[in-house]
Structures are given as structure tokens and as C-alpha cells.
Amino acid sequence: MCGISGIINYDISNTVSIEDLKPITDVIAHRGPDGFGYWQHNNIGFGHRRLSIIDLEGSKQPMKIDDDKFVITYNGEIYNYLELKKELQKLGFTFKTTGDTEVILKSYQYWGEKCVEKFRGMFSFAIANISKSEIFLARDHFGIKPLVYYQGENFFMFGSEIQQFSKHKDFIKSINVTALSEYMKFGYIPAPLTIYNNLFKLEPGNYIKLNFEGEIIEHKEYYDIQFKPDYKVSYHDWVERVEEAVDISVKYHKIADVPYGTFLSGGIDSSIIASSLAKEGKNVDAFTMGFENEAFNEVPYAKQVAEKYNLNHHIEYIDMQDMQDVFPKLIKHYGEPFADSSSIPTYYITKKISEHLPVVLSGDGGDEAFGGYYSYQNFLKILKPSAPKHAYKDVLKKALKYIGKTYPNTPRQPSLNDWINLISFFNINETNKIFRKDVIKDFDIEYSSFNKWYKKAKSQRLDTYSTGSYLDYKTYLYGDILTKVDIASMMNSLEVRTPLIDVDIVNLMAKIPSKHKISRNYNGSWQKKKILNSIAEKRFDKEFVSRKKQGFSIPLKDWFQPDNDFGNEFFKIIKNKNSSIFEYFNENEIKSNFLNKENINYSKMFQIFTLENWLNN
């Protein structure tokens, strides 16, 4: 796990110097405290910060091969690199190092841009091909590792974090108001937009090729999820296949030349990962975050898992003041407004883990793959507003012929707007109301991060649940969950690996019929994440599995009471007409949302509070 940077000046006579590369690379030293390096070739330059996980003494970057004809700066881990290395050796390639970096370079040398289709892992990298005068930039299948790029007036630049770009003297900080409207809906900004004009996130499963003048000559999506359900396989067999696939994925994800451990929130996903990891070896370290507020505390469940599998269990309790103290630091590192409040406990648990280990596995991805979110349930409710007790018996087929009589409301196909309103902080109508009219006129009304993905879901004729899952993979998973984890963990120089966000796991998931992931049972109640729950029932007791989903969040209501620091500051913000947010927002509309109201949405409060602090910093 590392941090990367690069500059291509459009004028080939304008040489990139170390003085140009150093500030944009130094600012991400936290991503790679074990080493750094630079490479320059006329108007092109790469920078690198290294966190040593595999081949600790070798694999220094930027790495050059074949008489400096190929050069790479790379962030991530390729878990199947040993298999690829053997394949390349059979083709006549030799290797000087024992790590995965050289394997990527020689894979590109042999397969070209198709090399990314062979990788199982998380990655973002840039390769300079001197003989072709091309640069190849790629991001992994699901966006586990970030890659951001800027198309300026005189230069092209790329990096791992948004904060790097402000260190270039010619970077222009111009707010993209369309991206700001996306933030107000979702609490994050989905790719390809960022908060700044001309600064873009490379979307997951994509690569771009540039010539040495910084011109993009190809932009291609190399991977997309293909939902092709196989109805011939029984539910029992799907459970067996998924369990085996998860165990194999965990085995791949623990490859390292350093100690590793696992997150253990106490939830189903992280508990399955922890139990799979325990199969692979003894003395596994597991880390849990505890909260003073019992409504947010899953420590008792984490303890059950740790005791059952003889894990070395580390529990870190955190109070409100500690979490609030780190907030300004997080504002800086995310580089743009980011309102997932669970980034705060994520920072603290990764800080604790980094005191023990440099690598940890997490359970992220289970909800998206197997139907764990309430948004899926609510999306399906639009299709079937209520369910009779015989919902999944044979008579259902007959009942559907008389659907208007069977259900109290007339069902309809859920729309994209339905989905957006289900997952939004401020829904579509609210978003249009809170912005000033002079700001709304600058919105790119043709742009929506969700439009193209919804059209692709419809073109694949995905069912309602699969549509929601697909949209989450293309937006929320990497835009929120993976961004949160990457920034918070790398602030602490910790590598986080995600066995459930794995190309083999996701491709398997896409073959499983939706009814095996989420459905109503005979009495009309919802069963979410059915397959993972069935796996968990084989490993834990029924009460452990059947409890209500909690998630990893913080008690925002406690934070934003008027007599607390954050609450006091928030109300000062919305009462002050000179607050930065009112350069964009309708002051009266904001006040009507939060002043003199009994039912306040505390997530919305955190979202606006975050934006004001980001604008001021």
C-alpha cells in the first residue's frame, strides 16, 4: 500500500523537476512512511511513497525494467501475483525482485492494457511506456484504491489523494457546483466528479491512456458486473459455494511478508472474515471499537466471536471528545466534503491497529453483494407495497394475476428517482430548494452520476434488487465506503484488505438469483443477506445471526445537542448570514430545516457542518 503522484507538462520542452514532484509526494507521506522515490523523463515525472508489505527490501519505486523502457508508480496489492509470475516465467520472463510490482510491469509488457483483466487485487498505477510514448493509468475493478487526475491549462497531473493537487503551483481551486449538489444528496461526491472543476476521479474498472503531451487518447471501462442468475443451482449449494469462495478469498488476502489481523465489529460480515482467517492460522489478532452509547455498541458480539475462535482480541473504547478532536484533521485529508460520520471511529480503530500491525482484513462489501441494506428492502416495497402471509408459496403465481386485489396499493416498477430519494440525505426536491437560484443555473442538468448506471441496469434487464445492488457497486461502495476506509486507514499508514470486495466473489454473487439474497418469508417479514446469514448460522448461534443490523456509526444526536460543542457551533453557523455555506444555499430554507423543529435529521446536520468546516479550511 502506497501513495503515487505524477505530472505531464503539455509542453515537451518544459522539464518536470524533483522540485515539482516533491511537494505533491511529500503531502502523502502518511501513505508510505517506509520510503520514497522519483523518476523524470523530460516533461514527465512520477513520485512514490512506499508502505512495505511484500518484498520489504526490494520492489522500490518508481520501478524501471527493460533498460528503462517501462516505468511504474503503483499503489495496492495483487493477490494472484505469484500465479501470474509463474505464467510469465513460462513465457521466458525473468525477475529481479520477489514482489508484485515487477509482475505488474511485465504483465503490461506482455499483455498490454489487457493485463488489468488478469489481476486479482486492489490497485491504482501509472506505467510509462517509453518506446510508445504512452502513459497507462488504471484503477482496480471496484475502486478499492483511489486515482485522481487533473486536466489543467498547461499540465496533466495524477495522484492518490485530492489534497495533493493544491500543492501544485498552477492548480486552480474552482468549485464544481454540480458536484456540490451531488454531495448534498449523498454525503459524498460520486466519480468522475470531485469538488473542483477539471479534477476527476478515475472510475473503478477503468483505464486511460495518454500520449507524452498529456492528451487522453483512450478511456475505457475494462470491467463491469454481469448479472446472469443460474436458477439450476439449489440454495444449499449456493451457500456451500459462497462459503468456499470466501475462505479462498481470505487466504489470498492474507498474503504478506508482515503480520496481519482483522477488523471485528461484531457484525455478521467481519465475524465471518475473522472465522475464516482463524482457519488459516493461530494467534490471529482481532480489533473492535467500542462506544459509550450502548445503542451503537456491538462489543458483546465481537467477544463471542473472539472467544469461539481463540482470537487475540483488542477492544478500543472511544468517547465523544476524542472523536470530535480528530474532525478537523479528517476534513483536510479527505480533500473534499465527505459526510460519512463513521470515518471518525474508522480513523480511531485503524490508529489502534497500526500500533500492532501494518495489514488488516475487513468485512466491507457483504451488504452490497448479498442484500444487507434497508434501501434494498424499501426499493422492493415499491414493487410490492405489502405482502400476504403466503407471499412465497405456490399460490403467489395465481395471486399476481389479481395483483390489484391482492395488494392494498397498486404496485409499479421503481424508478431511478425512487432509488435516489431512498438513499439521499436531501432528496431531489429538497436539494433543489436549499440551493440559491443563481447557483442552480450553473448546474449541469445533463449530469447525474447515477443516470448511466441506471440505463445499463435497465439494458441488462436487471430485477429490482439487482438494480439497487448494481447502483451501489457503481456509486456508494467506492464513493463512500472504500473512500472512507482508504483515507482513514492510510492516515495511520495501515493497509486494509477487503476479501468480500473481490472480483471472484462478485462474479460468483452475480450468478446467484436475487431470491437467495433477499426476500420475504412466508409471514411477509424480510430476510436480508440470506446466504451470509446461512454461513454465519453454521459458525455461530442463531441469536447472534438473527439480531437487528446496527452498522458502524456514531451517536450524532448526542453530538449535536445545543449544549455540546458541535451542536453549539452548528447553530452558530446557520444563524450567521456570513457563514460560507450561504454562498451557495438559501438561508431561509436551511433555517427552516433545523431551527424550531422537534424532528431534526442529525445526519443532515453533520453534512452541513462538515461542508462549512471544509469551506473554511
C-alpha positions as CSV (number, residue, x, y, z in Angstrom):
1,M,0.0,0.0,0.0
2,C,1.4,3.3,-1.1
3,G,0.8,6.7,-2.5
4,I,1.5,7.8,-6.1
5,S,1.9,11.1,-8.0
6,G,2.7,12.3,-11.4
7,I,3.0,15.3,-13.7
8,I,2.9,15.6,-17.5
9,N,3.6,19.0,-18.9
10,Y,1.9,19.7,-22.2
11,D,4.9,21.5,-23.5
12,I,7.5,18.7,-24.0
13,S,10.3,21.2,-23.6
14,N,9.1,22.1,-20.1
15,T,11.0,19.6,-17.9
16,V,9.5,18.2,-14.7
17,S,11.9,18.5,-11.8
18,I,12.2,16.9,-8.4
19,E,11.2,20.3,-7.0
20,D,7.9,19.9,-8.9
21,L,7.3,16.3,-7.7
22,K,8.5,16.6,-4.1
23,P,5.6,18.7,-2.6
24,I,2.8,16.7,-4.2
25,T,4.5,13.5,-3.0
26,D,5.5,14.6,0.5
27,V,2.0,15.6,1.4
28,I,1.0,11.9,1.2
29,A,4.0,10.6,3.2
30,H,1.5,9.0,5.6
31,R,0.5,6.6,2.9
32,G,4.1,5.4,2.6
33,P,6.4,6.1,5.5
34,D,8.9,3.4,4.6
35,G,10.4,5.1,1.5
36,F,10.1,7.4,-1.4
37,G,11.4,7.9,-4.9
38,Y,11.1,10.0,-8.1
39,W,11.6,9.4,-11.8
40,Q,11.9,12.1,-14.5
41,H,11.8,11.9,-18.3
42,N,11.8,15.3,-19.9
43,N,8.3,16.8,-19.4
44,I,7.1,13.7,-17.4
45,G,7.7,12.9,-13.7
46,F,6.5,10.2,-11.3
47,G,6.6,10.2,-7.5
48,H,6.1,7.4,-5.0
49,R,5.7,6.9,-1.2
50,R,6.1,3.3,0.0
51,L,4.5,1.2,2.8
52,S,6.4,-2.0,2.6
53,I,4.2,-5.1,2.8
54,I,5.6,-7.6,0.2
55,D,9.3,-7.8,-0.7
56,L,10.4,-5.4,2.0
57,E,13.9,-4.8,0.8
58,G,13.2,-4.9,-3.0
59,S,10.4,-3.5,-5.2
60,K,11.4,0.1,-4.6
61,Q,9.5,2.6,-6.8
62,P,9.2,4.1,-9.3
63,M,10.5,0.8,-10.7
64,K,12.1,0.6,-14.2
65,I,12.7,-2.5,-16.3
66,D,14.0,-3.4,-19.8
67,D,16.7,-0.6,-20.0
68,D,14.2,1.9,-18.5
69,K,11.7,1.4,-21.3
70,F,8.9,0.7,-18.8
71,V,8.4,2.6,-15.5
72,I,5.7,2.2,-12.9
73,T,4.4,4.0,-9.8
74,Y,1.9,1.8,-8.1
75,N,-0.4,1.6,-5.1
76,G,-2.1,-1.6,-4.0
77,E,-1.6,-5.4,-3.8
78,I,-2.1,-8.0,-6.5
79,Y,-3.0,-11.2,-4.6
80,N,-2.5,-13.6,-7.5
81,Y,0.9,-12.2,-8.5
82,L,2.7,-15.5,-7.8
83,E,0.5,-17.3,-10.2
84,L,1.0,-14.6,-12.9
85,K,4.7,-14.7,-12.2
86,K,4.8,-18.4,-12.9
87,E,2.9,-17.9,-16.1
88,L,5.2,-15.1,-17.3
89,Q,8.3,-17.2,-16.4
90,K,7.0,-20.0,-18.6
91,L,6.8,-17.4,-21.4
92,G,10.5,-16.6,-20.9
93,F,10.4,-13.6,-18.5
94,T,12.9,-13.4,-15.6
95,F,12.5,-11.4,-12.4
96,K,14.9,-9.5,-10.2
97,T,12.5,-8.9,-7.3
98,T,10.1,-11.1,-5.3
99,G,7.2,-8.6,-5.1
100,D,4.1,-7.9,-7.2
101,T,5.3,-4.5,-8.7
102,E,7.6,-6.2,-11.2
103,V,4.9,-8.7,-12.1
104,I,2.5,-5.8,-13.0
105,L,5.2,-4.2,-15.2
106,K,6.0,-7.4,-17.0
107,S,2.3,-8.3,-17.3
108,Y,1.8,-5.0,-19.1
109,Q,4.9,-5.6,-21.2
110,Y,3.4,-8.8,-22.5
111,W,-0.4,-8.3,-22.4
112,G,-0.6,-4.6,-22.8
113,E,-3.6,-2.8,-21.3
114,K,-5.4,-6.3,-21.1
115,C,-3.1,-7.0,-18.1
116,V,-5.7,-5.4,-15.8
117,E,-8.2,-8.2,-16.7
118,K,-5.8,-10.8,-15.2
119,F,-5.2,-9.0,-11.8
120,R,-7.0,-10.1,-8.6
121,G,-6.4,-7.4,-6.1
122,M,-6.6,-3.7,-5.4
123,F,-4.6,-1.2,-7.4
124,S,-4.1,2.2,-9.0
125,F,-1.0,2.7,-11.0
126,A,0.7,4.6,-13.9
127,I,3.1,3.0,-16.3
128,A,5.2,5.0,-18.7
129,N,5.9,3.1,-22.0
130,I,8.9,5.0,-23.4
131,S,9.0,3.2,-26.8
132,K,5.3,4.0,-27.5
133,S,5.4,7.4,-25.8
134,E,2.3,6.5,-23.8
135,I,1.3,6.5,-20.2
136,F,-1.2,3.9,-18.9
137,L,-3.3,4.8,-15.9
138,A,-5.5,2.1,-14.3
139,R,-7.8,1.6,-11.3
140,D,-9.0,-1.7,-9.8
141,H,-12.3,-3.4,-10.6
142,F,-14.2,-1.9,-7.6
143,G,-12.3,1.3,-6.7
144,I,-10.6,0.0,-3.6
145,K,-7.6,2.2,-4.3
146,P,-8.1,5.8,-5.4
147,L,-6.8,7.5,-8.5
148,V,-7.5,11.2,-9.2
149,Y,-6.4,13.3,-12.1
150,Y,-6.4,16.9,-13.2
151,Q,-6.6,18.4,-16.7
152,G,-5.1,21.9,-16.3
153,E,-4.3,24.5,-18.8
154,N,-0.6,23.6,-19.0
155,F,-0.3,20.2,-17.4
156,F,-1.9,16.9,-16.6
157,M,-1.4,15.6,-13.0
158,F,-2.5,12.4,-11.1
159,G,-2.3,11.3,-7.5
160,S,-3.8,9.2,-4.7
161,E,-5.5,12.0,-2.8
162,I,-7.2,15.2,-3.6
163,Q,-5.1,17.2,-1.2
164,Q,-2.0,16.6,-3.4
165,F,-3.3,18.9,-6.2
166,S,-3.3,22.1,-4.1
167,K,0.5,21.6,-3.7
168,H,1.0,22.3,-7.4
169,K,1.5,26.0,-8.0
170,D,-0.8,26.1,-11.1
171,F,-3.7,24.1,-9.7
172,I,-6.9,26.2,-9.8
173,K,-9.3,25.7,-6.9
174,S,-12.7,26.3,-8.7
175,I,-15.7,24.8,-7.0
176,N,-17.9,22.5,-9.2
177,V,-21.4,23.3,-8.1
178,T,-22.8,20.2,-9.8
179,A,-20.6,18.1,-7.6
180,L,-21.7,20.2,-4.6
181,S,-25.3,19.3,-5.4
182,E,-24.3,15.6,-5.5
183,Y,-22.7,16.0,-2.1
184,M,-25.9,17.4,-0.7
185,K,-27.9,14.4,-1.9
186,F,-25.4,11.6,-0.9
187,G,-22.9,13.0,1.6
188,Y,-20.1,12.2,-0.8
189,I,-19.3,13.0,-4.5
190,P,-19.5,10.0,-6.8
191,A,-16.9,9.7,-9.6
192,P,-16.0,11.0,-12.0
193,L,-16.6,14.4,-10.4
194,T,-14.7,15.9,-7.5
195,I,-15.5,19.2,-5.7
196,Y,-13.1,21.0,-8.1
197,N,-13.6,21.8,-11.8
198,N,-11.2,19.8,-14.1
199,L,-10.3,17.4,-11.3
200,F,-11.7,13.9,-11.8
201,K,-11.8,10.5,-10.1
202,L,-11.0,7.7,-12.4
203,E,-14.0,5.4,-12.1
204,P,-13.5,1.8,-10.9
205,G,-12.8,-0.8,-13.6
206,N,-11.5,1.9,-15.9
207,Y,-8.2,2.8,-17.5
208,I,-7.0,5.8,-19.5
209,K,-4.1,6.1,-22.0
210,L,-2.3,9.4,-22.6
211,N,0.4,10.4,-25.0
212,F,3.5,12.2,-23.7
213,E,1.9,15.5,-24.4
214,G,-0.7,14.8,-21.7
215,E,-3.6,14.2,-24.1
216,I,-6.0,11.4,-23.3
217,I,-6.1,9.1,-26.3
218,E,-8.3,6.3,-24.8
219,H,-10.6,6.0,-21.9
220,K,-12.1,2.5,-21.4
221,E,-14.1,0.5,-18.9
222,Y,-12.4,-2.9,-18.8
223,Y,-14.7,-4.5,-16.2
224,D,-18.4,-4.4,-15.4
225,I,-20.5,-6.7,-13.2
226,Q,-22.6,-9.1,-15.3
227,F,-25.7,-10.3,-13.5
228,K,-26.6,-13.7,-15.0
229,P,-28.5,-15.7,-12.4
230,D,-28.3,-19.5,-12.6
231,Y,-31.6,-21.0,-11.4
232,K,-30.4,-24.6,-11.7
233,V,-28.3,-24.5,-8.5
234,S,-30.0,-25.0,-5.2
235,Y,-29.9,-22.6,-2.3
236,H,-27.9,-25.1,-0.2
237,D,-25.3,-25.4,-3.0
238,W,-25.0,-21.7,-3.3
239,V,-24.3,-21.4,0.4
240,E,-21.6,-24.1,0.0
241,R,-20.1,-22.3,-3.0
242,V,-20.1,-18.9,-1.3
243,E,-18.6,-20.2,1.9
244,E,-15.8,-21.9,0.0
245,A,-15.2,-18.8,-2.1
246,V,-15.0,-16.6,1.0
247,D,-12.4,-18.9,2.6
248,I,-10.3,-18.9,-0.6
249,S,-10.5,-15.1,-0.9
250,V,-9.4,-14.7,2.8
251,K,-6.5,-17.0,2.0
252,Y,-5.5,-14.8,-0.9
253,H,-5.9,-11.6,1.1
254,K,-3.6,-12.6,3.9
255,I,-0.6,-12.8,1.6
256,A,2.1,-10.6,3.1
257,D,5.7,-10.5,4.4
258,V,4.5,-8.7,7.6
259,P,2.0,-9.6,10.4
260,Y,-1.7,-9.2,9.7
261,G,-5.0,-9.2,11.6
262,T,-8.7,-8.4,11.2
263,F,-11.4,-6.0,12.0
264,L,-14.1,-7.5,14.2
265,S,-17.0,-5.1,14.6
266,G,-19.3,-7.9,15.9
267,G,-21.4,-7.8,12.8
268,I,-22.0,-10.8,10.5
269,D,-19.6,-9.9,7.7
270,S,-16.5,-9.1,9.8
271,S,-17.3,-12.1,12.0
272,I,-17.3,-14.5,9.0
273,I,-14.0,-13.0,7.8
274,A,-12.5,-13.4,11.3
275,S,-13.6,-17.0,11.5
276,S,-12.2,-17.8,8.0
277,L,-8.9,-16.2,8.9
278,A,-8.8,-18.2,12.1
279,K,-8.9,-21.4,10.0
280,E,-5.7,-20.2,8.3
281,G,-3.6,-19.9,11.4
282,K,-3.3,-19.4,15.1
283,N,-2.9,-16.3,17.2
284,V,-4.9,-14.1,14.9
285,D,-5.3,-10.5,16.2
286,A,-8.8,-9.0,16.0
287,F,-9.7,-5.4,16.7
288,T,-13.0,-4.0,17.9
289,M,-14.2,-0.4,18.5
290,G,-16.5,0.1,21.5
291,F,-18.8,3.1,22.2
292,E,-20.1,4.6,25.4
293,N,-23.6,4.6,24.0
294,E,-24.9,1.0,24.1
295,A,-27.2,1.6,21.1
296,F,-24.0,1.7,18.9
297,N,-22.0,-0.9,20.7
298,E,-21.5,-4.5,19.3
299,V,-18.6,-5.4,21.6
300,P,-20.5,-8.3,23.3
301,Y,-21.0,-10.0,19.9
302,A,-17.4,-9.4,19.0
303,K,-16.3,-11.0,22.2
304,Q,-18.4,-14.1,21.4
305,V,-16.5,-14.5,18.1
306,A,-13.1,-13.9,19.6
307,E,-13.7,-16.5,22.4
308,K,-15.1,-19.1,19.9
309,Y,-12.1,-18.8,17.6
310,N,-9.4,-18.1,20.1
311,L,-8.6,-14.7,18.6
312,N,-6.2,-12.2,20.3
313,H,-9.0,-9.7,20.9
314,H,-8.1,-6.0,21.3
315,I,-11.0,-3.6,22.3
316,E,-10.7,0.1,22.0
317,Y,-13.3,2.4,23.6
318,I,-13.7,5.9,22.4
319,D,-15.5,8.9,23.9
320,M,-17.2,11.8,22.2
321,Q,-14.5,14.3,22.9
322,D,-11.8,12.2,21.3
323,M,-13.9,11.8,18.2
324,Q,-14.6,15.5,17.9
325,D,-10.9,16.4,18.3
326,V,-9.9,14.5,15.1
327,F,-12.6,16.0,13.0
328,P,-10.5,19.0,11.6
329,K,-7.8,16.5,10.6
330,L,-10.2,14.4,8.7
331,I,-11.6,17.4,6.8
332,K,-8.1,18.1,5.5
333,H,-7.3,14.5,4.4
334,Y,-10.5,13.8,2.6
335,G,-9.7,16.8,0.4
336,E,-13.4,17.5,-0.5
337,P,-16.6,17.5,1.6
338,F,-17.3,14.0,2.9
339,A,-20.0,13.4,5.4
340,D,-19.9,9.7,6.4
341,S,-19.6,10.2,10.2
342,S,-18.3,6.6,10.6
343,S,-15.0,7.9,9.2
344,I,-14.3,9.1,12.7
345,P,-14.4,5.8,14.5
346,T,-12.7,4.2,11.5
347,Y,-9.8,6.6,12.0
348,Y,-9.5,5.6,15.6
349,I,-9.7,1.9,15.2
350,T,-7.2,2.0,12.3
351,K,-4.9,4.1,14.5
352,K,-5.1,1.4,17.3
353,I,-4.5,-1.4,14.8
354,S,-1.4,0.4,13.3
355,E,0.2,0.3,16.7
356,H,0.2,-3.5,16.4
357,L,0.2,-4.5,12.7
358,P,0.6,-2.9,9.2
359,V,-2.2,-5.0,7.5
360,V,-5.8,-5.8,8.5
361,L,-8.7,-7.5,6.8
362,S,-12.2,-6.1,6.8
363,G,-15.8,-7.3,6.2
364,D,-16.8,-4.5,3.9
365,G,-18.8,-5.5,0.8
366,G,-21.1,-8.1,2.2
367,D,-24.2,-5.8,2.2
368,E,-23.8,-4.8,-1.4
369,A,-23.2,-8.3,-2.6
370,F,-25.9,-10.1,-0.6
371,G,-28.6,-7.7,0.1
372,G,-27.9,-6.3,3.6
373,Y,-29.1,-2.7,3.3
374,Y,-32.6,-1.5,4.2
375,S,-32.6,0.5,1.0
376,Y,-32.9,-2.7,-1.0
377,Q,-35.9,-3.8,1.2
378,N,-37.5,-0.3,0.7
379,F,-36.8,-0.4,-3.0
380,L,-38.6,-3.7,-3.3
381,K,-41.5,-2.4,-1.3
382,I,-42.3,0.0,-4.1
383,L,-42.7,-3.0,-6.4
384,K,-44.8,-4.9,-3.8
385,P,-46.1,-2.5,-1.1
386,S,-47.4,-5.2,1.2
387,A,-47.1,-8.9,1.3
388,P,-49.7,-11.6,2.1
389,K,-48.8,-14.3,4.5
390,H,-48.5,-16.8,1.6
391,A,-46.0,-14.4,-0.1
392,Y,-43.7,-17.2,-1.3
393,K,-46.0,-20.2,-1.6
394,D,-47.2,-21.7,-4.9
395,V,-50.4,-19.6,-4.9
396,L,-48.3,-16.5,-5.5
397,K,-48.3,-17.0,-9.2
398,K,-52.1,-17.0,-9.2
399,A,-52.3,-14.1,-6.9
400,L,-50.1,-12.0,-9.2
401,K,-52.9,-12.2,-11.8
402,Y,-55.1,-10.3,-9.4
403,I,-52.4,-8.1,-8.0
404,G,-54.6,-5.0,-7.7
405,K,-57.0,-7.0,-5.4
406,T,-54.2,-8.9,-3.5
407,Y,-52.3,-5.7,-2.5
408,P,-53.8,-2.6,-1.0
409,N,-51.8,-0.3,-3.2
410,T,-51.2,-0.5,-6.9
411,P,-47.6,-1.6,-7.4
412,R,-45.3,-0.1,-10.0
413,Q,-41.8,-0.5,-11.2
414,P,-39.4,1.5,-9.0
415,S,-37.7,4.4,-10.8
416,L,-34.2,6.0,-10.6
417,N,-35.7,8.9,-8.7
418,D,-37.2,6.5,-6.2
419,W,-33.8,5.0,-5.6
420,I,-32.1,8.4,-5.2
421,N,-34.7,9.6,-2.8
422,L,-34.3,6.4,-0.7
423,I,-30.6,6.8,-0.3
424,S,-30.4,10.6,-0.1
425,F,-29.7,12.9,2.8
426,F,-31.6,15.7,1.0
427,N,-33.9,14.2,-1.6
428,I,-34.2,15.6,-5.1
429,N,-36.9,18.2,-4.2
430,E,-35.1,19.3,-1.0
431,T,-31.8,19.7,-2.9
432,N,-33.4,22.0,-5.4
433,K,-34.9,24.1,-2.6
434,I,-31.8,24.6,-0.5
435,F,-29.6,25.9,-3.3
436,R,-29.8,29.6,-4.3
437,K,-31.3,30.2,-7.7
438,D,-28.1,31.8,-9.0
439,V,-26.2,28.7,-8.1
440,I,-28.8,26.3,-9.6
441,K,-28.4,27.9,-13.0
442,D,-24.8,26.7,-13.1
443,F,-25.8,23.0,-12.5
444,D,-25.1,20.7,-15.4
445,I,-28.6,19.3,-15.6
446,E,-27.5,16.6,-18.0
447,Y,-25.1,15.2,-15.5
448,S,-26.0,12.6,-12.9
449,S,-23.6,10.1,-11.6
450,F,-26.5,7.6,-11.5
451,N,-28.1,8.1,-14.9
452,K,-25.7,6.0,-17.0
453,W,-25.6,3.2,-14.4
454,Y,-29.3,3.0,-14.2
455,K,-29.6,2.9,-18.0
456,K,-27.0,0.0,-18.0
457,A,-29.0,-1.8,-15.4
458,K,-32.2,-1.5,-17.5
459,S,-30.3,-2.6,-20.6
460,Q,-29.3,-5.7,-18.7
461,R,-32.9,-6.2,-17.6
462,L,-31.9,-6.5,-14.0
463,D,-34.6,-7.2,-11.4
464,T,-35.3,-4.6,-8.8
465,Y,-32.9,-5.8,-6.1
466,S,-30.1,-6.4,-8.6
467,T,-30.6,-2.8,-9.9
468,G,-30.1,-1.4,-6.4
469,S,-27.0,-3.6,-5.8
470,Y,-25.5,-2.6,-9.2
471,L,-26.1,1.1,-8.4
472,D,-24.4,0.7,-5.0
473,Y,-21.3,-1.0,-6.6
474,K,-21.1,1.8,-9.1
475,T,-21.5,4.7,-6.7
476,Y,-21.8,4.2,-2.9
477,L,-19.4,1.3,-2.4
478,Y,-16.3,3.1,-3.7
479,G,-17.5,6.7,-3.4
480,D,-18.3,6.4,0.3
481,I,-17.3,3.1,2.0
482,L,-14.0,2.5,0.3
483,T,-13.0,6.2,0.3
484,K,-13.8,6.4,4.0
485,V,-11.6,3.3,4.8
486,D,-8.8,4.2,2.4
487,I,-8.3,7.8,3.8
488,A,-8.8,7.0,7.4
489,S,-6.6,3.9,7.4
490,M,-3.8,5.5,5.3
491,M,-3.7,8.5,7.7
492,N,-2.4,5.8,10.1
493,S,-0.2,4.0,7.5
494,L,-2.4,0.9,7.7
495,E,-3.3,-1.3,4.8
496,V,-6.9,-2.5,4.8
497,R,-7.9,-5.5,2.6
498,T,-11.4,-6.5,1.6
499,P,-12.0,-10.2,0.9
500,L,-15.7,-9.7,0.1
501,I,-14.9,-7.0,-2.4
502,D,-13.0,-9.3,-4.7
503,V,-13.5,-10.0,-8.4
504,D,-14.1,-13.7,-7.9
505,I,-16.6,-13.2,-5.1
506,V,-18.5,-10.5,-7.0
507,N,-18.6,-12.6,-10.2
508,L,-20.0,-15.5,-8.2
509,M,-22.5,-13.3,-6.5
510,A,-23.8,-12.1,-9.9
511,K,-24.8,-15.7,-10.7
512,I,-26.9,-16.1,-7.6
513,P,-30.7,-15.5,-8.1
514,S,-31.9,-12.5,-6.1
515,K,-34.4,-14.6,-4.1
516,H,-31.5,-16.3,-2.5
517,K,-30.1,-12.9,-1.3
518,I,-33.2,-11.0,-0.1
519,S,-36.8,-11.9,0.0
520,R,-40.0,-12.0,2.2
521,N,-40.7,-15.2,4.0
522,Y,-44.0,-17.0,4.5
523,N,-45.3,-14.4,7.0
524,G,-44.3,-11.4,5.0
525,S,-41.2,-10.4,7.1
526,W,-38.0,-9.5,5.2
527,Q,-34.9,-11.8,5.1
528,K,-31.8,-9.8,4.0
529,K,-28.3,-11.2,3.3
530,K,-29.7,-14.7,3.4
531,I,-26.6,-16.6,2.2
532,L,-24.2,-14.9,4.5
533,N,-26.6,-15.4,7.4
534,S,-26.8,-19.1,6.5
535,I,-23.0,-19.3,6.6
536,A,-22.9,-17.5,9.9
537,E,-25.5,-19.9,11.3
538,K,-23.0,-22.7,10.7
539,R,-20.4,-20.9,12.7
540,F,-22.3,-19.0,15.4
541,D,-25.6,-19.4,17.3
542,K,-29.0,-18.3,16.0
543,E,-29.4,-15.3,18.3
544,F,-26.0,-14.0,17.1
545,V,-27.3,-14.1,13.5
546,S,-30.9,-13.0,13.9
547,R,-30.3,-9.8,15.8
548,K,-31.1,-6.4,14.2
549,K,-28.4,-4.9,12.0
550,Q,-26.6,-2.0,13.7
551,G,-23.9,-0.7,11.3
552,F,-20.8,1.2,12.2
553,S,-21.9,4.7,13.2
554,I,-21.7,7.3,15.9
555,P,-24.4,8.9,18.1
556,L,-24.9,12.1,16.1
557,K,-27.9,13.1,18.2
558,D,-25.7,13.3,21.3
559,W,-23.1,15.3,19.4
560,F,-25.5,18.0,18.1
561,Q,-27.4,18.9,21.2
562,P,-27.3,22.7,21.6
563,D,-25.3,22.4,24.9
564,N,-22.5,20.3,23.2
565,D,-19.5,21.8,21.3
566,F,-20.6,20.6,17.9
567,G,-24.3,21.5,18.4
568,N,-23.4,25.0,19.7
569,E,-21.1,25.6,16.7
570,F,-23.7,24.2,14.2
571,F,-26.4,26.6,15.4
572,K,-24.0,29.5,15.2
573,I,-23.3,28.5,11.6
574,I,-26.9,28.5,10.4
575,K,-27.8,31.7,12.3
576,N,-24.8,33.6,10.8
577,K,-25.7,35.1,7.4
578,N,-22.0,35.3,6.7
579,S,-21.4,31.6,7.0
580,S,-19.6,30.1,4.0
581,I,-22.5,27.8,3.1
582,F,-24.7,30.7,2.3
583,E,-22.6,31.5,-0.7
584,Y,-24.4,28.5,-2.2
585,F,-27.5,27.9,0.0
586,N,-30.8,29.6,0.6
587,E,-30.5,30.9,4.1
588,N,-34.2,30.7,4.9
589,E,-34.6,27.2,3.6
590,I,-31.6,25.9,5.7
591,K,-33.0,27.6,8.8
592,S,-36.4,26.1,8.3
593,N,-34.9,22.6,8.2
594,F,-33.2,23.0,11.6
595,L,-34.5,25.8,13.8
596,N,-37.6,25.4,16.0
597,K,-38.2,21.8,14.8
598,E,-38.7,18.8,17.0
599,N,-37.8,16.1,14.5
600,I,-34.3,17.1,13.3
601,N,-32.3,14.9,10.9
602,Y,-28.9,14.7,12.6
603,S,-27.2,13.2,9.6
604,K,-28.2,16.3,7.6
605,M,-26.8,18.5,10.4
606,F,-23.4,16.6,10.2
607,Q,-23.5,17.0,6.4
608,I,-23.9,20.8,6.6
609,F,-21.5,21.1,9.5
610,T,-18.8,19.2,7.5
611,L,-19.3,21.4,4.4
612,E,-19.0,24.6,6.4
613,N,-15.8,23.4,8.0
614,W,-14.4,22.2,4.7
615,L,-15.2,25.6,3.0
616,N,-13.4,27.4,5.9
617,N,-10.3,25.2,5.6
